[in-house]
Amino acid sequence: MRTAALILLLALSARADEVRLKDGRVIEGKVVEDGDTVRVQGEHGAVSFSRDKVLKLTYGPTRKEQFAQRRSALADDDVDGLFELAGWCDVEGMVRERDALFARILEVDPQHDGANEILGRVKFDGKWMTPDEAAEAQGLVNWAGEWIAKEEKALRDALSAEANLRHQVRRRVLDLTLQQVQGDRV
């Protein structure tokens, strides 16, 4: 519960520079003032406004700046702190940073429950692994994208080979019939 509350608090406090225009619009990004022009650099591009159209400027760190600040405050082996920061990154849509944090957490603690669960890993015989690794550990084999027992695979392979052979026989019969019909016409 503490982790969820902290992630929510961090997300609510996240902000960048904000430009309030006289027409009521609010633009967020990194503000650069240049004389009579205010330029706002966002994640997907930049926009400029004449200074006389701006009602108010509010300065604050960008998400990337906040991330860098928060990351630098954590020890490289602080898995709880890294996990909380990864949750904040998830809320903020910072997928690359989140994934890098989860990777670091698993380097430090390969059995970290939270990171493993979020990454879609499963616990089998007390060890975290990918779902494919768990299927293999259970003795299953992948057949056409589906995990099945080895015996089932052998049966499916035999049925597939039989269907293929039937197809070849039908094709050959059709070819011979076509040759005979064409020969009768000559």
SETOR-349002 format. One record per residue: residue number from 1; residue in one letter; z negated, y negated, x negated of N, C-alpha, C, CB in turn. Coordinates in Angstrom, 2 decimals. Atoms other than C-alpha are relative to their C-alpha. Glycine has a CB too. Example, Ala and Ser with C-alpha at 12.3 -4.5 7.8 and 13.67 -1.06 7.14 Angstrom:
BEGIN
(1; A; (0.00; 1.19; -0.89); (-7.80; 4.50; -12.30); (0.00; -1.20; -0.90); (-1.25; -0.03; 0.99)),
(2; S; (0.06; 1.19; 0.82); (-7.14; 1.06; -13.67); (-0.73; -1.09; 0.77); (1.42; -0.46; -0.41)),
END
This chain:
BEGIN
(1; M; (0.00; 1.19; -0.83); (0.00; 0.00; 0.00); (0.00; -1.25; -0.87); (-1.21; 0.00; 0.94)),
(2; R; (0.09; 1.13; 0.91); (-0.89; -2.36; -2.86); (1.37; -0.31; -0.59); (-1.01; 0.27; -1.12)),
(3; T; (-1.32; 0.18; 0.60); (2.55; -1.79; -4.41); (0.95; -0.65; 1.00); (0.57; 1.36; -0.48)),
(4; A; (-0.90; 0.56; -1.01); (4.40; -2.55; -1.16); (-0.32; -1.47; 0.25); (-0.11; 0.80; 1.30)),
(5; A; (0.39; 1.40; -0.22); (2.40; -5.76; -0.64); (0.42; -0.87; -1.17); (-1.52; -0.11; 0.22)),
(6; L; (-0.39; 0.76; 1.18); (3.07; -6.88; -4.21); (1.51; -0.22; -0.03); (-0.45; 0.72; -1.27)),
(7; I; (-1.46; 0.12; -0.02); (6.81; -6.20; -3.88); (0.40; -1.06; 1.03); (0.67; 1.36; 0.32)),
(8; L; (-0.31; 0.98; -1.03); (6.90; -8.23; -0.64); (-0.34; -1.41; -0.47); (-0.74; 0.32; 1.30)),
(9; L; (0.40; 1.30; 0.51); (4.99; -11.10; -2.25); (0.97; -0.50; -1.06); (-1.41; 0.08; -0.58)),
(10; L; (-0.96; 0.38; 1.05); (7.32; -11.09; -5.25); (1.33; -0.41; 0.61); (0.21; 1.15; -0.99)),
(11; A; (-1.28; 0.32; -0.63); (10.37; -11.10; -3.00); (-0.05; -1.34; 0.71); (0.40; 1.10; 0.99)),
(12; L; (0.11; 1.26; -0.71); (9.09; -13.99; -0.91); (-0.07; -1.19; -0.96); (-1.22; 0.01; 0.90)),
(13; S; (0.12; 1.09; 0.95); (8.37; -16.04; -4.02); (1.27; -0.22; -0.81); (-1.16; 0.25; -0.92)),
(14; A; (-1.23; 0.12; 0.78); (11.83; -15.48; -5.49); (0.85; -1.14; 0.53); (0.79; 1.31; 0.03)),
(15; R; (-0.89; 1.07; -0.40); (13.95; -18.61; -5.45); (0.71; -0.55; -1.22); (-0.77; -1.11; 0.74)),
(16; A; (-0.75; 0.69; 1.05); (16.47; -20.55; -7.45); (-0.06; -1.49; 0.34); (1.49; 0.53; -0.11)),
(17; D; (-0.11; 1.41; -0.37); (17.31; -24.24; -7.46); (0.58; -0.08; 1.40); (0.87; -0.79; -1.03)),
(18; E; (-0.47; 0.15; -1.37); (18.00; -25.51; -3.98); (0.49; -1.43; 0.20); (-1.13; 0.34; 1.02)),
(19; V; (-0.57; 1.30; -0.32); (20.24; -28.37; -2.86); (0.06; -0.11; 1.52); (1.43; -0.17; -0.64)),
(20; R; (-0.07; 0.29; -1.44); (19.68; -29.77; 0.64); (0.95; -1.16; 0.17); (-1.43; -0.32; 0.60)),
(21; L; (-0.99; 1.04; -0.24); (22.67; -31.71; 1.82); (-0.35; -0.80; 1.26); (1.40; 0.62; 0.14)),
(22; K; (0.27; 0.87; -1.15); (22.56; -34.56; 4.32); (0.55; 0.57; 1.29); (0.59; -1.38; -0.25)),
(23; D; (-0.56; -0.61; -1.21); (24.70; -32.51; 6.72); (-0.79; 1.23; 0.47); (1.45; 0.39; -0.25)),
(24; G; (0.88; -1.09; -0.42); (21.93; -29.87; 6.90); (0.18; 1.30; -0.77); (0.20; 0.26; 1.43)),
(25; R; (-0.22; -1.23; 0.77); (23.42; -27.21; 4.63); (-0.98; 0.09; -1.17); (1.46; 0.08; -0.51)),
(26; V; (0.86; -0.27; 1.15); (21.25; -25.61; 1.95); (0.75; 0.94; -0.92); (-1.38; 0.60; 0.44)),
(27; I; (-0.72; -0.80; 1.00); (22.86; -24.25; -1.23); (-0.99; 0.39; -1.08); (1.23; -0.80; -0.60)),
(28; E; (0.89; -0.48; 1.05); (20.97; -22.08; -3.72); (0.81; 0.43; -1.20); (-0.87; 1.16; 0.50)),
(29; G; (-0.64; -0.36; 1.26); (21.87; -21.49; -7.34); (-0.64; -0.77; -1.12); (1.52; -0.25; 0.05)),
(30; K; (0.50; 0.78; 1.14); (21.42; -23.14; -10.71); (0.66; -1.37; 0.06); (0.29; 0.72; -1.37)),
(31; V; (-0.51; 1.35; -0.14); (21.78; -26.91; -10.39); (0.21; -0.65; -1.36); (-0.95; -0.84; 0.85)),
(32; V; (-0.29; 0.81; 1.18); (23.43; -29.03; -13.07); (0.42; -1.37; 0.52); (1.13; 0.65; -0.91)),
(33; E; (-0.31; 1.36; -0.40); (23.39; -32.79; -12.52); (0.85; -0.65; -1.09); (-1.29; -0.83; 0.27)),
(34; D; (-0.89; 0.67; 0.94); (26.19; -34.77; -14.12); (0.42; -1.34; 0.60); (1.25; 0.88; -0.34)),
(35; G; (-0.30; 1.33; -0.54); (26.10; -38.45; -13.21); (-0.05; 0.01; 1.51); (1.36; -0.48; -0.47)),
(36; D; (-0.08; 0.07; -1.46); (27.25; -38.81; -9.61); (0.36; 1.34; 0.63); (1.02; -1.04; 0.40)),
(37; T; (-0.39; -1.32; -0.50); (28.04; -35.09; -9.27); (-1.16; 0.99; -0.19); (1.27; 0.50; -0.72)),
(38; V; (0.98; -1.09; 0.07); (25.71; -32.18; -8.52); (0.78; 1.29; 0.11); (-1.10; -0.12; 1.13)),
(39; R; (-0.71; -1.28; 0.02); (27.08; -28.75; -9.44); (-1.02; 1.11; 0.18); (0.81; 0.18; -1.33)),
(40; V; (0.89; -1.14; -0.25); (25.51; -25.56; -8.11); (0.75; 1.27; -0.39); (-0.47; 0.06; 1.51)),
(41; Q; (-0.59; -1.26; 0.46); (26.32; -22.33; -9.96); (-0.74; 1.14; 0.67); (-0.07; 0.12; -1.57)),
(42; G; (0.57; -1.15; -0.68); (25.73; -19.32; -7.75); (0.48; 1.28; -0.65); (0.36; 0.00; 1.49)),
(43; E; (-0.40; -1.29; 0.56); (26.20; -15.63; -8.40); (1.49; 0.26; 0.17); (-0.79; 1.12; 0.65)),
(44; H; (-1.41; -0.28; -0.30); (29.72; -15.70; -6.93); (0.90; -1.21; -0.24); (0.14; 0.46; 1.43)),
(45; G; (-0.84; 1.16; 0.28); (30.98; -19.04; -8.19); (-0.81; -1.28; 0.03); (1.14; -0.09; 0.99)),
(46; A; (0.66; 1.30; 0.05); (30.20; -22.73; -8.34); (0.60; -0.93; 1.03); (0.10; -0.62; -1.40)),
(47; V; (-0.46; 1.02; -0.93); (30.45; -25.66; -5.97); (-0.61; -1.33; -0.45); (-0.41; 0.34; 1.49)),
(48; S; (0.47; 1.32; 0.40); (30.14; -29.39; -6.64); (-0.04; -0.93; 1.20); (0.91; -0.59; -1.10)),
(49; F; (0.17; 0.99; -1.06); (28.97; -32.25; -4.43); (-0.17; -1.37; -0.62); (-1.20; 0.36; 0.90)),
(50; S; (0.28; 1.38; 0.38); (28.94; -35.98; -4.69); (-1.49; -0.22; 0.20); (0.86; -1.02; 0.83)),
(51; R; (1.45; 0.23; -0.04); (25.37; -37.17; -5.37); (-0.43; -0.67; 1.31); (-0.43; -0.87; -1.20)),
(52; D; (0.37; 0.71; -1.23); (25.43; -39.36; -2.25); (-0.05; 0.92; 1.22); (0.97; -1.13; 0.24)),
(53; K; (0.07; -0.96; -1.11); (25.79; -36.23; -0.03); (-1.26; 0.86; -0.06); (1.23; 0.90; -0.02)),
(54; V; (1.20; -0.82; 0.23); (22.58; -34.69; -1.43); (-1.23; -0.70; 0.55); (-0.18; 0.30; -1.50)),
(55; L; (1.24; 0.53; -0.55); (19.37; -35.20; 0.50); (-1.17; 0.26; -0.95); (-0.29; 0.62; 1.38)),
(56; K; (1.15; -0.37; 0.84); (17.00; -33.32; -1.84); (0.38; 1.11; -0.97); (-1.19; 0.45; 0.88)),
(57; L; (-0.15; -1.06; 1.01); (17.01; -31.23; -5.02); (-1.36; 0.61; -0.26); (0.63; -0.56; -1.33)),
(58; T; (1.23; -0.72; 0.34); (14.35; -28.57; -5.62); (0.34; 0.98; -1.10); (-0.62; 0.72; 1.26)),
(59; Y; (-0.30; -0.86; 1.15); (14.24; -26.80; -8.96); (-0.93; 1.19; -0.05); (-0.09; -0.80; -1.30)),
(60; G; (0.77; -1.23; 0.15); (13.10; -23.23; -9.52); (0.80; 0.99; -0.82); (-0.38; 0.59; 1.37)),
(61; P; (-0.71; -0.99; 0.82); (13.98; -20.22; -11.65); (0.93; 0.85; 0.85); (-0.99; 0.89; -0.74)),
(62; T; (-0.91; -0.93; -0.67); (16.93; -18.00; -10.73); (-0.63; 1.39; -0.01); (1.40; 0.01; -0.68)),
(63; R; (0.50; -1.39; -0.01); (16.40; -14.32; -9.97); (0.06; 0.61; -1.39); (0.81; 0.85; 0.98)),
(64; K; (-0.14; -0.58; 1.34); (17.70; -13.39; -13.42); (-1.06; -0.58; -0.94); (1.41; -0.26; -0.56)),
(65; E; (1.05; 0.61; 0.83); (15.32; -15.87; -15.05); (-1.36; 0.58; 0.36); (0.00; -1.53; 0.18)),
(66; Q; (1.27; -0.59; -0.43); (12.43; -14.51; -12.96); (-0.12; 1.42; -0.54); (-0.11; 0.00; 1.53)),
(67; F; (0.02; -1.38; 0.50); (13.39; -10.97; -13.92); (-0.34; 0.01; -1.49); (1.35; 0.69; 0.25)),
(68; A; (0.22; 0.04; 1.46); (13.53; -11.83; -17.63); (-1.45; -0.36; -0.31); (0.95; -1.01; -0.67)),
(69; Q; (1.39; 0.42; 0.22); (10.15; -13.56; -17.43); (-0.96; 1.14; 0.34); (-0.33; -1.24; 0.85)),
(70; R; (0.90; -1.09; -0.42); (8.51; -10.69; -15.55); (0.13; 1.22; -0.91); (0.30; 0.41; 1.45)),
(71; R; (-0.21; -1.16; 0.89); (10.08; -8.03; -17.76); (-0.66; -0.23; -1.35); (1.51; 0.26; -0.18)),
(72; S; (0.59; 0.27; 1.32); (8.94; -9.75; -20.96); (-1.52; 0.03; 0.04); (0.48; -1.36; -0.50)),
(73; A; (1.46; -0.05; -0.13); (5.37; -9.83; -19.60); (-0.53; 1.43; 0.05); (-0.43; -0.76; 1.24)),
(74; L; (0.42; -1.40; -0.11); (5.33; -6.02; -19.32); (0.15; 0.74; -1.32); (0.80; 0.72; 1.08)),
(75; A; (-0.13; -0.90; 1.15); (4.65; -3.51; -22.06); (1.10; 1.01; 0.31); (-1.36; 0.72; -0.33)),
(76; D; (-1.12; -0.92; -0.19); (7.54; -1.10; -22.59); (-0.44; 1.35; 0.57); (0.70; 0.22; -1.32)),
(77; D; (0.49; -1.28; -0.52); (5.31; 1.83; -21.58); (-0.89; -0.18; 1.24); (-0.77; 0.74; -1.08)),
(78; D; (0.78; 0.28; -1.20); (3.65; 0.19; -18.54); (0.79; 0.48; 1.23); (-0.32; -1.53; 0.11)),
(79; V; (-0.82; -0.57; -1.07); (5.18; 2.54; -15.97); (-0.34; -0.57; 1.37); (-0.17; 1.49; 0.03)),
(80; D; (0.35; 0.58; -1.30); (3.23; 1.07; -13.04); (0.62; -1.39; 0.14); (-1.54; -0.08; 0.16)),
(81; G; (-0.59; 1.33; -0.02); (4.34; -2.46; -13.91); (1.52; 0.07; 0.10); (-0.40; -0.78; -1.23)),
(82; L; (-1.45; -0.17; -0.05); (7.91; -1.31; -14.53); (0.46; 0.45; 1.38); (0.46; 1.00; -1.07)),
(83; F; (-0.34; -0.50; -1.34); (7.91; 0.52; -11.19); (-0.07; -1.12; 1.03); (-0.95; 1.15; 0.40)),
(84; E; (0.12; 1.13; -0.91); (6.69; -2.56; -9.32); (1.16; -0.98; -0.20); (-1.35; -0.73; -0.21)),
(85; L; (-1.12; 0.89; 0.28); (9.33; -4.68; -11.05); (1.32; 0.60; 0.50); (0.09; -0.29; -1.51)),
(86; A; (-1.21; -0.66; -0.53); (12.00; -2.11; -10.14); (0.07; -0.17; 1.51); (0.00; 1.51; -0.37)),
(87; G; (0.03; 0.23; -1.45); (10.92; -2.45; -6.50); (0.41; -1.43; 0.34); (-1.40; 0.28; 0.55)),
(88; W; (-0.41; 1.39; -0.19); (11.26; -6.23; -6.75); (1.51; -0.14; -0.21); (-0.77; -0.94; -0.96)),
(89; C; (-1.45; 0.04; 0.26); (14.74; -5.77; -8.26); (0.77; 0.58; 1.17); (0.34; 0.76; -1.29)),
(90; D; (-0.66; -0.63; -1.14); (15.66; -3.50; -5.36); (0.07; -0.98; 1.17); (-0.73; 1.28; 0.42)),
(91; V; (0.04; 0.98; -1.08); (14.58; -6.13; -2.82); (0.97; -1.14; -0.28); (-1.44; -0.54; 0.18)),
(92; E; (-0.86; 1.13; 0.40); (16.51; -8.79; -4.76); (1.46; 0.39; -0.19); (-0.53; -0.61; -1.27)),
(93; G; (-1.38; -0.45; 0.17); (19.67; -6.67; -4.97); (0.45; 0.07; -1.45); (0.92; -0.91; 0.75)),
(94; M; (-0.31; -0.07; 1.43); (19.49; -6.42; -8.76); (0.06; 1.47; -0.42); (-1.08; -0.79; -0.85)),
(95; V; (-0.14; -1.45; 0.14); (20.76; -2.85; -8.93); (0.02; 0.44; -1.47); (1.27; 0.47; 0.69)),
(96; R; (-0.07; -0.40; 1.41); (21.62; -2.68; -12.65); (-1.37; -0.08; -0.67); (1.00; -0.89; -0.77)),
(97; E; (1.33; 0.17; 0.59); (18.21; -4.01; -13.64); (-0.97; 1.06; 0.53); (-0.55; -1.41; 0.29)),
(98; R; (0.86; -1.02; -0.61); (16.47; -1.66; -11.19); (0.25; 1.36; -0.64); (0.25; 0.08; 1.52)),
(99; D; (-0.33; -1.30; 0.56); (18.33; 1.37; -12.52); (-0.44; 0.11; -1.46); (1.50; 0.26; 0.11)),
(100; A; (0.45; -0.01; 1.40); (17.57; 0.40; -16.13); (-1.52; 0.19; -0.07); (0.41; -1.31; -0.72)),
(101; L; (1.45; -0.16; -0.03); (13.88; 0.14; -15.24); (-0.38; 1.44; 0.35); (-0.64; -0.98; 1.00)),
(102; F; (0.30; -1.39; -0.35); (13.88; 3.55; -13.55); (0.30; 0.93; -1.17); (0.81; 0.44; 1.24)),
(103; A; (-0.33; -0.82; 1.18); (15.59; 5.04; -16.60); (-1.10; -0.11; -1.05); (1.37; -0.44; -0.60)),
(104; R; (1.07; 0.19; 0.99); (12.92; 3.52; -18.85); (-1.28; 0.71; 0.45); (-0.27; -1.51; -0.21)),
(105; I; (1.20; -0.68; -0.51); (10.13; 4.81; -16.60); (0.09; 1.49; -0.27); (-0.16; -0.26; 1.53)),
(106; L; (-0.15; -1.45; 0.20); (11.54; 8.35; -16.82); (0.04; 0.37; -1.48); (1.26; 0.49; 0.68)),
(107; E; (0.11; -0.27; 1.44); (11.85; 8.05; -20.61); (-1.46; 0.10; -0.41); (0.71; -1.11; -0.83)),
(108; V; (1.43; 0.02; 0.32); (8.13; 7.25; -20.79); (-0.73; 1.13; 0.71); (-0.61; -1.35; 0.38)),
(109; D; (0.69; -1.01; -0.81); (7.03; 9.59; -17.99); (1.02; 0.75; 0.87); (-1.09; -0.66; 0.90)),
(110; P; (-1.03; -0.74; -0.74); (9.68; 12.15; -16.94); (-0.48; 0.57; 1.34); (0.52; 1.13; -0.84)),
(111; Q; (0.54; -0.55; -1.24); (7.36; 13.38; -14.16); (-0.50; -1.07; 0.96); (-1.12; 0.97; -0.31)),
(112; H; (0.44; 1.10; -0.88); (6.82; 9.95; -12.53); (0.54; 0.24; 1.41); (0.49; -1.39; -0.55)),
(113; D; (-0.39; -0.35; -1.37); (6.82; 10.77; -8.81); (0.87; -1.06; 0.66); (-1.23; 0.24; 0.85)),
(114; G; (-0.72; 1.07; -0.70); (7.97; 7.39; -7.48); (1.43; -0.17; -0.48); (-0.74; -1.29; -0.14)),
(115; A; (-1.35; 0.20; 0.56); (10.93; 6.93; -9.84); (0.88; 1.20; 0.32); (-0.07; -0.23; -1.54)),
(116; N; (-0.79; -1.20; -0.29); (12.07; 10.53; -9.37); (0.41; 0.06; 1.47); (-0.80; 1.25; -0.35)),
(117; E; (-0.31; -0.02; -1.44); (11.87; 10.30; -5.57); (1.08; -1.01; 0.35); (-1.25; -0.27; 0.83)),
(118; I; (-0.97; 1.05; -0.31); (13.78; 7.03; -5.41); (1.38; 0.34; -0.54); (-0.46; -1.35; -0.57)),
(119; L; (-1.28; -0.39; 0.59); (16.50; 8.43; -7.68); (0.58; 1.25; 0.65); (-0.17; 0.22; -1.49)),
(120; G; (-0.54; -1.15; -0.75); (16.93; 11.35; -5.25); (-0.23; 1.33; -0.68); (1.46; -0.19; 0.22)),
(121; R; (0.30; -1.25; 0.67); (15.49; 13.97; -7.58); (-0.99; 0.80; 0.84); (-0.56; -0.25; -1.43)),
(122; V; (0.89; -0.87; -0.75); (13.55; 16.95; -6.21); (-0.92; 0.75; -0.95); (0.82; 0.99; 0.87)),
(123; K; (0.96; -0.74; 0.82); (10.52; 18.82; -7.46); (0.17; 1.48; 0.30); (-1.47; -0.46; 0.28)),
(124; F; (-0.17; -1.44; -0.14); (11.10; 22.53; -8.07); (-0.83; 0.67; -1.08); (1.50; 0.43; -0.09)),
(125; D; (0.92; -0.67; 0.93); (8.49; 24.79; -9.68); (-0.77; -1.00; -0.85); (0.78; 0.97; -0.91)),
(126; G; (0.82; 0.98; 0.68); (6.47; 21.69; -10.59); (0.74; -0.92; -0.95); (-1.05; 0.68; -0.75)),
(127; K; (-0.79; 0.82; 0.91); (9.32; 19.99; -12.44); (1.04; -0.79; 0.79); (0.69; 0.88; -1.08)),
(128; W; (-1.01; 0.83; -0.65); (11.54; 17.09; -11.34); (1.37; 0.29; -0.58); (-0.34; -1.49; -0.15)),
(129; M; (-1.38; -0.25; 0.43); (15.29; 17.68; -11.46); (0.96; -0.49; 1.07); (0.24; 1.52; -0.28)),
(130; T; (-1.00; 0.40; -0.98); (18.53; 16.77; -9.75); (0.12; 1.11; 1.04); (1.38; -0.28; -0.68)),
(131; P; (-0.18; -1.05; -1.01); (19.34; 18.62; -6.52); (0.91; 1.13; -0.52); (0.60; -0.60; 1.28)),
(132; D; (-0.88; -1.04; 0.56); (22.15; 20.46; -8.38); (-0.77; 0.90; -0.96); (1.21; -0.64; -0.71)),
(133; E; (0.80; -0.81; 0.92); (19.74; 21.57; -11.11); (-0.96; 0.91; 0.75); (-0.78; -0.91; -0.97)),
(134; A; (0.92; -0.81; -0.81); (17.29; 22.78; -8.45); (0.75; 1.16; 0.64); (-0.67; -0.87; 1.09)),
(135; A; (-0.80; -1.08; -0.60); (20.05; 24.78; -6.74); (0.29; 1.07; -1.04); (1.31; -0.56; 0.59)),
(136; E; (-0.26; -0.96; 1.08); (21.00; 26.39; -10.06); (-1.26; 0.78; -0.37); (0.55; -0.71; -1.23)),
(137; A; (1.27; -0.66; 0.33); (17.33; 27.13; -10.78); (-0.37; 1.05; 1.05); (-1.13; -1.04; -0.13)),
(138; Q; (0.25; -0.98; -1.07); (17.22; 29.00; -7.45); (1.02; 1.13; -0.02); (0.02; -0.69; 1.36)),
(139; G; (-0.99; -1.06; 0.13); (20.14; 31.15; -8.58); (1.24; -0.22; 0.86); (-0.62; 1.31; 0.36)),
(140; L; (-1.17; 0.28; -0.81); (22.72; 29.47; -6.36); (1.17; -0.43; -0.88); (-0.31; -1.09; 1.04)),
(141; V; (-1.21; 0.42; 0.71); (26.29; 28.74; -7.43); (0.79; -0.95; 0.90); (0.88; 1.24; -0.41)),
(142; N; (-0.79; 0.97; -0.76); (28.60; 25.94; -6.42); (1.37; 0.59; 0.29); (0.14; -1.34; -0.78)),
(143; W; (-1.31; -0.50; -0.43); (31.60; 27.06; -4.42); (0.59; -1.04; 0.94); (-0.10; 1.41; 0.70)),
(144; A; (-0.69; 1.02; -0.80); (33.93; 24.34; -3.12); (-0.97; -1.08; 0.48); (0.69; 0.66; 1.21)),
(145; G; (0.92; 1.08; -0.33); (31.12; 21.77; -3.20); (-1.22; 0.42; 0.80); (0.72; -1.04; 0.74)),
(146; E; (1.11; -0.51; -0.79); (28.61; 23.98; -1.41); (-0.81; 0.98; -0.86); (0.50; 0.70; 1.31)),
(147; W; (0.87; -0.90; 0.77); (25.60; 25.77; -2.99); (-0.26; 1.24; 0.82); (-1.34; -0.71; -0.39)),
(148; I; (0.14; -1.28; -0.71); (25.60; 29.45; -2.01); (-0.53; 1.06; -0.96); (1.36; 0.44; 0.63)),
(149; A; (0.47; -1.13; 0.82); (24.17; 32.76; -3.22); (1.20; 0.61; -0.75); (-0.71; 1.08; 0.89)),
(150; K; (-1.07; -0.61; 0.81); (26.16; 34.59; -5.92); (0.76; 1.07; 0.79); (-0.58; 0.63; -1.28)),
(151; E; (-0.64; -1.04; -0.80); (26.83; 37.47; -3.52); (0.97; -0.61; 1.01); (-1.06; 0.84; 0.72)),
(152; E; (-0.86; 0.70; -0.96); (28.25; 35.04; -0.94); (1.24; -0.51; -0.69); (-0.76; -1.16; 0.67)),
(153; K; (-1.15; 0.49; 0.76); (30.50; 33.55; -3.62); (0.99; 1.14; -0.25); (-0.45; -0.62; -1.35)),
(154; A; (-0.88; -1.15; 0.26); (31.85; 37.00; -4.52); (0.78; 0.36; 1.27); (-0.82; 1.22; -0.49)),
(155; L; (-0.67; -0.31; -1.27); (32.62; 37.66; -0.84); (1.05; -1.06; 0.33); (-1.04; 0.10; 1.14)),
(156; R; (-0.96; 1.07; -0.29); (34.28; 34.26; -0.38); (1.20; 0.05; -0.94); (-0.69; -1.36; -0.09)),
(157; D; (-1.12; -0.11; 0.95); (36.34; 34.73; -3.55); (0.94; 1.12; 0.42); (-0.53; 0.25; -1.44)),
(158; A; (-0.83; -1.14; -0.43); (37.53; 38.14; -2.27); (0.80; -0.36; 1.25); (-0.88; 1.23; 0.27)),
(159; L; (-0.70; 0.41; -1.22); (38.40; 36.70; 1.15); (1.10; -1.02; -0.31); (-0.99; -0.59; 1.02)),
(160; S; (-1.00; 1.00; 0.39); (40.22; 33.80; -0.47); (1.19; 0.68; -0.69); (-0.62; -1.05; -0.94)),
(161; A; (-1.08; -0.73; 0.69); (42.19; 36.18; -2.72); (0.83; 0.79; 1.02); (-0.60; 0.96; -1.08)),
(162; E; (-0.72; -0.75; -1.03); (43.06; 38.32; 0.31); (0.90; -0.93; 0.82); (-1.00; 0.73; 0.92)),
(163; A; (-0.80; 0.96; -0.77); (44.25; 35.27; 2.28); (1.19; -0.48; -0.82); (-0.87; -1.20; 0.43)),
(164; N; (-1.09; 0.42; 0.88); (46.33; 34.17; -0.68); (1.07; 1.08; -0.10); (-0.55; -0.34; -1.40)),
(165; L; (-0.93; -1.12; 0.07); (47.90; 37.63; -0.98); (0.80; 0.13; 1.31); (-0.75; 1.31; -0.29)),
(166; R; (-0.70; -0.04; -1.29); (48.72; 37.66; 2.77); (1.05; -1.10; 0.09); (-1.01; -0.14; 1.16)),
(167; H; (-0.93; 1.12; 0.00); (50.35; 34.26; 2.39); (1.23; 0.33; -0.86); (-0.69; -1.29; -0.51)),
(168; Q; (-1.11; -0.36; 0.89); (52.46; 35.52; -0.53); (0.89; 1.06; 0.65); (-0.53; 0.51; -1.35)),
(169; V; (-0.78; -1.06; -0.67); (53.53; 38.63; 1.46); (0.84; -0.61; 1.12); (-0.94; 1.12; 0.56)),
(170; R; (-0.75; 0.66; -1.08); (54.51; 36.51; 4.48); (1.16; -0.81; -0.55); (-0.92; -0.90; 0.84)),
(171; R; (-1.03; 0.83; 0.63); (56.45; 34.17; 2.23); (1.15; 0.88; -0.49); (-0.59; -0.81; -1.17)),
(172; R; (-1.02; -0.91; 0.52); (58.29; 37.10; 0.60); (0.82; 0.61; 1.14); (-0.64; 1.10; -0.84)),
(173; V; (-0.70; -0.55; -1.16); (59.11; 38.67; 3.98); (0.93; -1.04; 0.59); (-1.01; 0.49; 1.07)),
(174; L; (-0.83; 1.08; -0.52); (60.43; 35.34; 5.19); (1.22; -0.22; -0.90); (-0.82; -1.31; 0.12)),
(175; D; (-1.12; 0.18; 0.94); (62.57; 34.94; 2.04); (1.02; 1.13; 0.14); (-0.52; -0.06; -1.45)),
(176; L; (-0.91; -1.15; -0.14); (64.02; 38.48; 2.41); (0.75; -0.05; 1.33); (-0.79; 1.32; -0.12)),
(177; T; (-0.64; 0.11; -1.31); (64.71; 37.95; 6.11); (1.08; -1.07; -0.03); (-1.04; -0.32; 1.10)),
(178; L; (-0.96; 1.09; 0.11); (66.46; 34.66; 5.34); (1.22; 0.44; -0.82); (-0.66; -1.23; -0.65)),
(179; Q; (-1.11; -0.50; 0.83); (68.57; 36.36; 2.62); (0.88; 0.96; 0.80); (-0.54; 0.71; -1.28)),
(180; Q; (-0.76; -0.96; -0.81); (69.55; 39.13; 5.02); (0.83; -0.72; 1.06); (-0.96; 1.01; 0.68)),
(181; V; (-0.72; 0.75; -1.03); (70.55; 36.69; 7.75); (1.17; -0.73; -0.64); (-0.94; -1.02; 0.72)),
(182; Q; (-1.10; 0.71; 0.69); (72.61; 34.66; 5.30); (1.06; 0.97; -0.49); (-0.56; -0.82; -1.18)),
(183; G; (-0.95; -1.02; 0.45); (74.22; 37.85; 3.94); (0.85; 0.52; 1.15); (-0.73; 1.15; -0.66)),
(184; D; (-0.76; -0.47; -1.17); (75.23; 38.95; 7.46); (1.07; -1.01; 0.41); (-0.96; 0.25; 1.18)),
(185; R; (-0.93; 1.03; -0.39); (77.07; 35.64; 7.95); (1.23; -0.02; -0.89); (-0.67; -1.34; -0.02)),
(186; V; (-1.11; 0.04; 0.94); (79.32; 36.11; 4.94); (1.04; 0.99; 0.33); (-0.46; 0.22; -1.38)),
END
